[in-house]
Amino acid sequence: MSNMTLPKDPVMLLSLINTKLRDFNSSLDDFCKENNLNEDEIKKKLEMIDYHYNEDRNQFV
């Protein structure tokens, strides 16, 4: 497992995560487990800029 360092800026975080979800991971849960990250923390940070995870699309919208 890697320990990915996430951007502090929510917009940069959004871009990074949606790219990873699109290109490498089948779900947010998969992405978080692979990178040893806390899913709730990511969701809370992106909710600050009014983005929410959509399971069907596998991206934050």
Steps between C-alpha positions, in 0.01 A plus 500: 500500500619844416446811706390762255532864601185682399482864395370734769307709248154340451489584127836333441385207711186468289701492180746244631239265643267510200794427272611206715144367518459527125836347406592256777232422758158342482370685807589760761531219754749322272701820454512567875602146589769493233646829623437456871270804518195588705191509278298717740772766514506521120122525482490774764769702328323483164163577656654836594492588129163330449623180334364162599600150402269337245542122508331442164737738324796419726591864534436808706235719342 
